[in-house]
Amino acid sequence: MPSSAIQQDADIAVQSTHKVLCSLTQSSMLHLSGTLVDREKISRCLQTLQSSSPSYLLLASLDAARAQISEDPETIFDKALQLAIEARNMLRKTTGISVLDVTSFPKFPAIDPLRLTIGFRQLGLSGFEADEILSKDRDIICELVETQSITFVITLGTCREHVQKLVSGIQHLAAASPSSCAAKMKVDGDNLAPFADIKTSLIPRDAFFSGKKRVSIEISLGEVCGELICPYPPGIPVLIPGEIITKKALDYLLHVRSKGAVITGASDSLLSSIVICNK
């Protein structure tokens, strides 16, 4: 397993415990190490953000996850790692898909071995389309969908039957996809993100309190965005209040929406209109 952030001498790190261990969704931990970070200041900051009535179900699940891994920290992931290796090896033999591994990132020391990222570009399918097929036809639920790929997670609760179901479902998807699709569709999303030309006209606070109006997306180019527009997944905002709306941002939003992404934050999730700040 890759070394943790704290093991690599980070002073502070957030761990999404519900994603890597077995705690309940929405539960996570904040880890501190060393003396560089002022712990009392961190506590005061948290007090301004956190509820005075935390969920004891979430807290209990965090404690249970901690107890579970502390019983056998050296070997507890052995079974999950072996299943991930087996799944990756079987999926590599499937024609029409690609499997992300560390060779894709030669400068990276390691990637998470329990994440399986499968690309469907050669099949002519977006990640959203492949996810819909796997979900409806095979009851296979993924962790994350992208425009060209899907990521699955092998957890402490994963068994060989789950892996076999996943591999069988993807093999069926690959076999059922017409070969002509690969020639028909080379996903155009490669050149749409990330953005290097972000410009803001207002800081988010000023944009929040600014007067606003709704306009059609066709005439929003060059205006100042008045709302947070965030495709999910991956859940990263493309436009924030105060940012100048660019053609590249609009093209990307329309592209991922056409592939099945859910647009969160926007008052019009269909993106036929956008809220802008008054000039």
N, C-alpha and C positions, 0 to 999 in steps of 0.2 A: 504494500500500500504506500502511496506517496506520504511524505512527512507532512504533518499538520502545520498550519501557520505558526502556532506557538512553538512547535519543535524547531521551526526555522527562524526563531528569535523575533517573531512579531510581538509587539507590545500589547496589542489589543486585536481581538478577532471575534467576529460574529459567526456562530455555528447554527445553521438551520437543522436543528436536531431532528425535526420531523421528516426531513428528507434523507438523512444518512443513518438514522437509528429508528427506533420504534415508538417515539413519542407521538402525541396527537398533533394533527394539523394546526398550524399557527404557533406552535411552541418552538422556542429557540433559546440559545444560551449566549451570553457575552463573556468571553474569556479575557482575563488580564494577566500580564506577566511582567516581571521586573518592576522597577521603581520610576520609570520615565513618565508613566501616565498617572495623573493625580486621581486616585480612586474616589476620594470624597467629592471631587468635582464631577466625576462621571455619575456618581450617585445622585447628586443634585440635579444634573441634567436629566437623568432618567425620571426623577420625581416630577419634573414639569411635563413629561410626555406620558407617563404610565398612569393607569387607573389606580385609585386607592382601594379598589375592590377587585383584585386579580382573580382569574379563574383558577380555582384549586384543582379542577380536573386537569388543566394544562400543567400546572406545577407538579402534580402527582405523577403525571405521565413522564415528565422530565426526570424526576427522581427515579422512576421505575427504569427508564432507559439507561440512566447512569448506573444503577445497580446491576442491570443485565450485562452491560459491557465490562464492568469491573470484576465480574466473576471469573472471566477467562479472556482477558484482553488480547493475549497473544494469538489465540486460535479461533476466536469467535467468528471471524470472517472467512475462515478457510473454506467452508462449504459454499458460501456465496461466491467467493472468488473462483472456485473450481467450476461452478455452474456458469459463471460469466465467461470463462475461457471456453467451455464446451459450446455455449451458445454462439460466441464469436466465431469459433472454428467452423461450425455448421453453416452459419450465415454466409461466411466467405465463399462457400461452395455454391451459393445460389446465384444463378445467372440473372443479370439485370439490376442487381442492387450493389451498393458499396457499403463497406463497414469502416467507420472512422477508427483509427488506432494511432499509436504514438508515432508511427512512421510518417503520418501526415503533418506532424509538427516536430521536425528534426531538432529545433532549438529548445523544445520543452523538455525538462527533466523527466516528467511523468504526466500521465492523465489518469483520471479516475477510472480504475478497471471495472467498476461496478455499473458504469454507464455505457449502454450500447446505443450508438448513434448510427442509424441506417439511412442511406441515401437512396432515393427512388427516381432520380433524374433520368437514368438510362431507360426507365420504363415509361417515361413521358408523364409521370404523375407528380404532383406537388405533394409535400408532406401532409397538407390538410386533406387532400383527396385520398391518400393512402391511409391516413388515420381513420377517416370516415368508413372506408371499406373494412378495415380490420375491426373497428368497433362494432359495426352493424352485423357483419357476417360471421365474425369469430369471437366476439365479446372480449377483445384484447384492448386494454386501456393503457395508453402511453403516459409518460411523465411530461414530455414537452414536444410540441409540434413546431416545425419551421417550414419555410416555403419549399424547401427541397428535401427535408429529412425529418425523422422522428427519433426521439431519444427515449429509451426504456431503461428502467432501473432494476437491478438485481439487489434484493434486500435480504435481511436476516430471515424473513418469512418466505422467501422464494424456495420452491422445491423443484425437483427435476420435471415433474409433470407440467409446471408452469412454463419452463424453458421449452419443453417439447411442443406445447401449445403455441408459443410465440413463433418458434422456428417453422412449424407446420403452417401457421397462418401466413407468414411472409412468403414461404415457398409457394403456397396456393395463390397468393396475390401476384407473385412474379409470373407464375405459369399462366394465369388467367388474363394477364395484360397483353393486348395485341402488340406484336413486334413492330408494327408500323408506327406505334406511338413514339418510340424512341427517336425515329427520324423526324416525326412531326413536331415534337416539342423539345426544345432546348430552353430551359427556364431562363427568362430574361432578367431575373432578379439580381444576378451577380453584380451588375453595375449600378444598382439602385441604393445600396447602403454599404458601409456607413457614410455619414455626411461629414464633409470637412469644411463646409461653407456656411456654418450656422451663424446667424446674425440676430442680435436682439435690439429692440427699440426701447423696451421698458423692462425694468426689473420685475420679477414675478409679483412682488407685493403691489407695485403701482398698477400692474396689469389687472390684478385681482379687483382693485377698487375702481378701476377705470369704467366709464360708461361703455356699453357694448351694444352690438346689433348683429343680427343673423343675415348672412349673405349666401348666395349660391356658391358652390365650390368653384364654378367657372370664373367668377370675378374676385375670388379671394386672393389671387396671386399678388404678392407684394404688400398685402395688408398685415397688420399686427395681430397675431393669434390671441384670442381671448379665452381659450380653454385648453386643457391638457388632453391631447389626443394620443392614445396609446394602444397599438395593436397587441392582442394577447392570443397566444404567446408571440414573442417572448416576454411581454410585459415591460418593455422599455419605451418611454415616451418618444415620439417622433417630433411632436410639436408641443411646446409649453407656453403658458401665458406670457406675452411679451416678446415672443420670437417672431421674426418676419417670415411669412409663409413663402416658401420657395417651390419652384416647379418640381425639383427633385423630391422634396418631401411629399408633395401631393401625389406624384407618380408612384412613389413607394407605397403610400397608404392605399391608393386605389388598387395597386398590384396585389398586395397581401390580402386585401379584402376580397378581391376576385378569386383568390385561392382558398378562401374559407376562414381567414383570421377574424376574430371578434374584435371590434373597435371599442375600447373602453374609454371612459372619460369624456368623449364627445357627446354633446347633447343630441346629435343626429348620428346614430350608429351606422346608418346607411351611407353617410358622407355625401349626401346630396347638398348639404349646406354646412357652413362653419360659422361659429361665433367669433367675431373680431372686435378689437378695441376701437372706439371712436378716436379719430385723429383730432 
